[in-house]
Amino acid sequence: MNNINAKVAWLVILLMAMVSSPYASENVSEWIMFRGTPDLRGFTSATIPEKPELIWKFTTGGAVKSSAAIINNTVYIGSGDGFVYAIDLQSGQKKWSFKTDGAVESSPLVLDGIVYIGSDDGFLYAIESVGGSLKWKYQTGGKIAGAPNWTASGNTKFVIIGSYDNNLHCVDAKTGKTNWVFDTGNYINGAASVYNGMAIFGGCDGILHFVDIKTGKENKKIEAGAYIACSVAVYKNFAFFGNMEDSFLCVDIGKGVIAWKYTDRRFPYYSSPAVSNSKVVVGGRDKRVHCLNISDGKPVWTFTTKAKVDSSPVIAGDKVIVGSDDGRVYILSFQTGKELWSYDTGNPVSSSAAIIDQKFVIGSEDGTIYCFGKK
């Protein structure tokens, strides 16, 4: 993209930013899925205190890599102990738990009273959000590490999930019956973004795929240069993601080309990005959080932690919430990258924050789920 075309394109984007995203919600009392919305932007207008208090913590029997969903004053989250938990948001007390036959690294999607979540046992589970009884389960051929996403066609809703069986699966949300399966030839670790009738995702084949959700056929694909372990965020016809070599990329979806590439040090990106209308924030295995200009990928600021950052940051108003393998949860200034607050869990934090107004929930590999905010 030359300089003149880039300026014109991004002027259009900034003007379009005045119009709400098709997934944007003014309801800041819920966070129904990984990254908040089907475009996986990791962005919310909810506000959190600059120096939040620990409201409660809930201990599980395994490392918590899953990221929470919050709806109807209930927190839903998985654990390495194989359970899916429903926890009262106000008290931190368990409402119910559901046992799978593998670790639950996947993050839940809560839709129409059903909790959809994957497990390392290879099943996608549909669990009643009240009571925790099994509605159905759908078997893939490998473990499910990424989160489910969803879309609708008329009155029918579909759940989309990637698996280590190399396939992206689309199933009927009500029945669990398969709609289509798309084979990539290698593992799919992250979640697929849903945008403009397409499932957009990468995998260990090193390709960014664009699959038509109605047909399950591929519209286009772009070589990413290395494995893609993260989930892809989409905003205003551009896709943002890092690869497992050393690059963070922005792809023009309409043109099917790489708009810009950010390469700093030779460290991979496992973290999924958060995207505002002006900046992109992502964690790196170089122990840093990177903030980039959305129009050209130029660095705005970096923040250094003491270990790799696999946690996916979330932008909440003028703050960024992110975990690090140094055991800390950080709140950073979105404008400057300055540390405003941190909390030491004592073990790596690869989970990502689920945020509602004045509160956020995040897991740690110490086996604990933490709720912070205003008491």
Summary of the structure (lengths in Angstrom):
residues: 375
radius of gyration: 18.8
end to end distance: 49.0
largest distance: 57.2
contacts: 1449
relative contact order: 0.16
helix: 4%
strand: 45%
